[in-house]
């Protein structure tokens, strides 16, 4: 019996190594890995530049307290703020901590400007913002909150992209609207650009902050952030997963305006922003900032989308819908998603499920066309076998 606490229903496979889009199991099988640590290893497994960075930095310095200036952290923050809407970055270790920090920053902002009554946050039903108590009750998914009461107050949910419901919920206590730009765990549901634009307008009109959780969606659409196509500027954006390329790293990006409450002592993290994590974050940016890298993500995303839709048209009894944007993809199944995932495992391909009977596909952003073709062949074979 395992001594690991049973918080996961783990599959009976373990891996001894990985390279790029592939994982190698302990018994020597080769799997095409489109889980990639759930949208985390955006450069695939053991990318040369990341390996070299970890090796070099681990010989120099791993960890120092945030009580001191950390040059690697200054550099990563500068590169992120130069590239994005943000003026400041607060480093964490995970997505949950990044969303939790976002909630704190939003509340503290209103406290600082003399409106402490503005402390409630509106979210979408079916969303996922992490596993701390505040993040859990922000999403308020009974599957995740049951038994963890008392309920953390301060959040209310509306149906996905329901702008009327949002308007109806807003009152003098509303501080922020917090949504995932692409709802990941909820089933790869892309919030339409016009909805994001309207949310920005609603926020501006009502003196409310807009928090866009890009923990899962950032970089994958081929833009740095999935919201960029909408042309708006959010107030706070939590990120994690991909920015560490598989190393635990989270961050909360904020504008100067909302940063005013966050003074020394208002937030902290022992590990968040340490030299080792920051070196990896910088190394990830070295690659994704390369000319044409993101354009290629868009191209590959379109190619994959077309091929997946072809399979959908051929097997309408198996696939209902192809969702997503760029290289963040979901397939809403007509058959049980868990059974389809098992079938793909039998065909040596790894995917991960989401709500609404969806399977999620997260190729690394470095995926080769021939690897996308291999995925298509395996998915089509699984469809044929289940048809
Ligand atoms: N927010 C979103 C949108 C996520 O998808 C996740 C994780 O899946 C989180 C927050 C929590 O991130 P982590 O598991 O790194 O704490």
Boltz pocket constraint, residues with backbone or C-beta under 6 A from the ligand:
constraints:
  - pocket:
      binder: B
      contacts: [[A, 93], [A, 94], [A, 95], [A, 96], [A, 97], [A, 99], [A, 128], [A, 129], [A, 130], [A, 131], [A, 180], [A, 182], [A, 184], [A, 185], [A, 213], [A, 214], [A, 215], [A, 216], [A, 240], [A, 241]]
      max_distance: 6.0
